[in-house]
Amino acid sequence: MPENVRICPLCGGNHSAFFDQRQFHGQVVVNRICQACGLVYQSPRMTEEEAAAFYQAEYRHMYQGEEGPIARDFSTQAARAESLFGFVRPQISAIASHLDIGCSTGLILLYFEKQYECLSIGIEPGEAYREYARQQGLTVYTSLDEVEKSGKKRFSLISMSHVLEHLPDPLGYLVHLRETLLDPQGWLLLEVPNLYSHDSFETAHLVSYSSRTLTQTVEKAGFEIIKLERHGRPRSILLPLYIILLARPVSGSLKTLNIQSEKQVALKRRVGMFRRRILEKLFPGRAWLKE
């Protein structure tokens, strides 16, 4: 049975209000907004056991109609790998080891491995995608727990492209990565859908981020934001569908972060989606690129 989320995943507040309800592939998806910080999150949502089963057996079927990799996957991931690399390359000159969480077919890992000549390791819960990545010569684990048990040393770069929004406890997850798997001088690369331009509200999306709520989640987890950008690559030239950021662990003792509430979230969402509809009508070929 779905569980109600009583505590905000960002600020820990226990007061929320209804934000949105819709059907996604035949399932009702309800999102609420924290009245203290403005974070939008799904509630009720799948339990941890239901989520594990969902990603093992249902996720790929729901989103693309079959379990294994499809042609569209390869083209999108190849373009996304190039986009991610273009974002980090001006900041990162060398990487010794790279962990990509939610690595899918492994194309991002392979791209970074080629560019940086680094050790590449992935995590992918989907069996068909995990096996495909392994066939490309990559070391890919089922879970974070398996990576930790393998005895791997800390990583120079940990990336999560369209993963953080799927996690029930994103803040705790980032803290865990910083404390156990990321080198103190390492880098964290994140990309998520943008609440103010992306459809966002899907069965698998447990949290919907704006630039502010994503920034504050990462900072509260003990990181310093080095670079942040809103963009549409590889799907759009005009629409800021995604938020991408690069961060590093804060050195020394952590300071308590005072969460600043995001205001007028519903209005910003309406304005952003209205702007998207206008751009889609005026410039269809630039708003949505052919895949």
Long-range contacts (C-beta under 8 A, 24 or more apart in sequence): 1-47, 2-44, 2-45, 2-46, 2-47, 2-50, 3-44, 3-45, 3-46, 3-47, 4-43, 4-44, 5-32, 5-41, 5-42, 5-43, 5-44, 5-45, 8-34, 8-36, 8-37, 8-39, 8-41, 9-39, 9-41, 9-168, 9-169, 9-170, 9-171, 9-206, 9-207, 9-217, 10-34, 10-37, 10-39, 10-171, 10-213, 10-216, 10-217, 10-220, 10-259, 11-36, 11-37, 11-39, 11-259, 13-37, 16-41, 16-43, 19-265, 19-266, 20-201, 22-201, 24-201, 24-202, 24-203, 25-62, 25-203, 27-203, 29-201, 29-202, 29-203, 31-201, 31-208, 33-265, 33-266, 36-259, 36-261, 37-213, 37-216, 37-259, 37-260, 37-261, 37-262, 38-210, 38-212, 38-213, 38-261, 38-262, 38-263, 38-265, 39-207, 39-209, 39-213, 39-262, 40-195, 40-200, 40-207, 40-208, 40-213, 40-265, 41-206, 41-207, 41-208, 42-201, 42-205, 42-206, 42-207, 45-168, 45-206, 48-168, 51-168, 52-125, 54-203, 54-204, 55-125, 55-126, 56-125, 56-126, 56-127, 59-126, 59-204, 60-126, 60-128, 60-129, 62-203, 62-204, 63-204, 67-126, 67-127, 67-128, 68-128, 68-129, 68-132, 69-104, 69-105, 69-128, 69-129, 69-132, 72-291, 73-104, 73-105, 74-105, 74-107, 75-291, 76-234, 76-235, 76-291, 77-104, 77-105, 77-107, 77-108, 78-107, 78-111, 79-233, 79-234, 80-107, 80-108, 80-161, 80-191, 80-233, 80-234, 81-107, 81-108, 81-110, 81-111, 81-112, 82-111, 82-234, 83-231, 83-233, 83-234, 84-108, 84-111, 84-112, 84-159, 84-161, 84-189, 84-191, 84-244, 85-111, 85-112, 85-115, 87-189, 87-227, 87-229, 87-244, 87-246, 88-157, 88-187, 88-189, 88-246, 89-115, 91-187, 91-226, 91-227, 91-246, 92-116, 92-157, 92-187, 92-246, 94-156, 95-156, 95-157, 95-187, 96-156, 97-121, 97-152, 97-153, 97-154, 97-155, 97-156, 97-157, 98-155, 98-156, 98-157, 98-158, 98-159, 99-123, 99-147, 99-155, 99-157, 99-158, 99-159, 99-181, 100-158, 100-159, 100-160, 100-161, 101-144, 101-158, 101-159, 101-160, 101-163, 102-160, 102-161, 102-162, 102-163, 102-166, 103-133, 103-138, 103-140, 104-129, 104-133, 105-129, 105-132, 105-133, 105-136, 106-132, 106-133, 106-136, 106-138, 106-140, 108-159, 108-161, 109-133, 109-138, 110-136, 110-138, 112-157, 112-159, 118-156, 118-157, 121-147, 121-152, 121-155, 123-147, 144-176, 144-181, 147-181, 148-180, 148-181, 152-181, 154-181, 154-182, 154-183, 154-184, 154-186, 155-181, 155-182, 155-183, 155-186, 156-183, 156-185, 156-186, 156-187, 157-186, 157-187, 157-188, 157-189, 158-182, 158-186, 158-187, 158-188, 158-189, 159-188, 159-189, 159-190, 160-189, 160-190, 160-191, 161-189, 161-190, 161-191, 162-191, 162-192, 162-193, 164-190, 164-192, 164-207, 164-209, 164-214, 164-217, 165-192, 165-193, 165-205, 165-206, 165-207, 165-208, 165-209, 166-204, 166-205, 166-206, 167-206, 167-207, 168-206, 170-207, 170-217, 171-217, 171-220, 171-221, 174-217, 174-218, 174-221, 174-222, 174-223, 175-221, 175-222, 178-221, 178-222, 178-223, 178-249, 182-249, 184-249, 184-251, 185-248, 185-249, 186-248, 186-249, 187-226, 187-246, 187-247, 187-248, 188-218, 188-223, 188-246, 188-247, 188-248, 188-249, 189-244, 189-245, 189-246, 190-214, 190-218, 190-244, 190-245, 190-247, 191-242, 191-243, 191-244, 191-245, 192-242, 192-243, 193-241, 193-242, 193-243, 194-230, 194-240, 194-241, 194-242, 194-243, 194-272, 195-265, 195-268, 195-269, 195-272, 196-240, 196-268, 196-269, 196-271, 196-272, 196-273, 197-230, 197-232, 197-239, 197-240, 197-241, 197-272, 197-273, 197-275, 197-276, 198-241, 198-242, 209-243, 210-243, 210-262, 210-265, 210-268, 211-243, 212-260, 212-262, 213-262, 214-243, 214-245, 215-245, 216-257, 216-259, 216-260, 218-245, 218-247, 219-257, 220-257, 220-259, 222-249, 222-250, 222-254, 223-247, 223-248, 223-249, 223-250, 224-248, 224-249, 224-250, 234-289, 234-291, 235-288, 235-289, 235-291, 236-286, 236-287, 236-288, 236-289, 237-286, 237-287, 237-289, 238-279, 238-283, 238-286, 238-287, 239-276, 239-279, 239-280, 239-287, 239-288
